[in-house]
Amino acid sequence: MTFRMDVRVDEVFDEGPYQAVLENVEEKDTKFGERLMWTFGLADRNAEVVGFTSMSPSTKANAYQWAEAIMGTIDPKVGWGPEDVIGRRCTVVLGVAEDAQGVEKNKIVRVKPAREERSQPKSGESSDDPDFDNFPF
């Protein structure tokens, strides 16, 4: 029997903001209790970073803060779930920390709304989009 294993290189990225897409958020039972595990794919890199938050429903909790940054305003009567945030763009701010074994790893310090890819033209300016000027106003 033969097989081939993929190789994942665990790279530690410089501290700072990175454009990302939330690939998954799921409940995990950890040694710290029930937590949410957030998996972000970094744009323009073949890499993922993972962060954990508590399951607290508080608006001050990281889970709420991260969800709000990703999806915008959250109706407190409706709440939010994985279907509201998975697949959406955002900015993750990474830090570098040592784990219990002394190995450096990235830590998600903050999640912010996605940076706009293209800025809107100012009044009187034309857009880079050639069809922009063809809209009937």
C-alpha positions in Angstrom: 0.0 0.0 0.0 1.3 3.5 -0.9 0.0 6.9 0.1 1.0 10.5 -0.2 0.6 13.0 2.7 0.1 16.7 2.1 2.4 18.9 4.0 1.3 22.0 5.9 4.0 24.5 6.8 3.0 26.3 10.0 4.2 29.8 9.4 4.1 32.5 12.0 2.9 35.7 10.3 4.1 39.2 11.3 1.8 41.0 13.7 -0.7 43.2 12.0 -3.9 43.2 10.0 -4.7 40.6 7.3 -7.6 40.4 4.9 -9.4 37.1 5.5 -12.6 35.0 4.9 -14.2 33.2 7.8 -14.2 29.5 6.6 -15.8 28.0 9.7 -17.0 28.6 13.2 -17.9 25.6 15.3 -18.5 24.5 18.9 -15.5 22.7 20.5 -15.2 21.1 23.9 -11.8 22.2 25.2 -9.9 21.9 28.5 -11.3 25.4 29.2 -14.9 24.3 28.6 -17.2 24.7 25.6 -15.7 27.3 23.2 -16.2 28.5 19.6 -13.4 27.8 17.2 -13.1 30.3 14.3 -11.1 29.3 11.2 -10.1 32.2 9.0 -8.4 31.8 5.6 -6.0 34.6 4.9 -6.5 36.2 1.5 -3.6 36.0 -0.9 -2.0 33.3 1.2 -2.5 29.6 1.3 -2.9 29.8 5.1 -5.4 29.5 7.9 -5.4 31.0 11.3 -7.6 29.8 14.2 -9.0 31.7 17.2 -11.2 30.7 20.1 -13.9 32.6 21.9 -16.2 31.9 24.8 -19.8 31.0 24.2 -20.9 34.1 26.2 -23.9 35.9 24.6 -22.7 39.3 26.0 -22.3 42.1 23.5 -18.9 42.7 25.2 -17.7 39.1 24.5 -15.3 38.4 21.6 -17.8 36.0 19.9 -20.3 38.8 19.6 -17.6 41.4 18.7 -16.2 39.2 15.9 -19.6 38.3 14.5 -20.6 41.9 14.4 -17.4 42.9 12.7 -18.0 40.2 10.1 -21.8 40.6 9.4 -22.6 44.2 10.6 -25.3 45.1 13.0 -26.8 42.1 14.9 -30.5 42.2 15.9 -30.5 41.2 19.6 -34.0 39.6 19.2 -32.7 37.3 16.4 -29.0 36.8 17.4 -26.6 35.2 15.0 -25.4 31.8 13.9 -22.7 30.2 11.7 -24.8 30.7 8.6 -24.7 34.5 9.1 -20.9 34.7 9.2 -19.3 31.8 7.4 -18.0 32.8 3.9 -17.8 36.5 4.7 -14.8 38.7 4.4 -13.1 40.6 7.3 -9.8 41.8 8.6 -8.1 39.8 11.3 -5.4 41.5 13.4 -2.8 39.0 14.4 -0.4 39.0 17.3 2.4 36.6 18.1 2.4 34.6 21.4 4.1 31.6 22.9 2.1 28.5 23.6 2.5 26.3 26.7 5.5 24.5 25.0 7.2 27.8 24.2 6.5 27.7 20.5 5.6 30.9 18.8 2.1 31.0 17.2 -0.2 33.6 15.8 -3.0 34.8 18.0 -6.1 36.6 16.7 -6.1 39.9 18.6 -9.1 41.4 17.0 -11.5 40.9 14.1 -12.6 44.0 12.2 -14.8 44.7 9.2 -13.3 43.9 5.8 -11.3 46.7 4.2 -12.9 48.1 1.1 -11.2 46.8 -2.0 -12.1 49.8 -4.2 -12.8 53.3 -3.0 -15.9 55.1 -4.2 -15.2 58.0 -6.6 -15.6 61.4 -5.1 -18.2 63.8 -6.4 -17.3 64.9 -9.9 -14.7 62.1 -10.4 -15.1 59.2 -12.6 -14.7 55.6 -11.5 -12.1 53.1 -12.7 -15.1 51.0 -13.9 -15.8 52.0 -17.5 -19.5 51.1 -17.1 -19.9 53.5 -14.2 -20.5 56.5 -16.6 -23.1 54.5 -18.6 -25.7 54.4 -15.8 -28.7 56.5 -16.7 -29.2 59.0 -13.9 
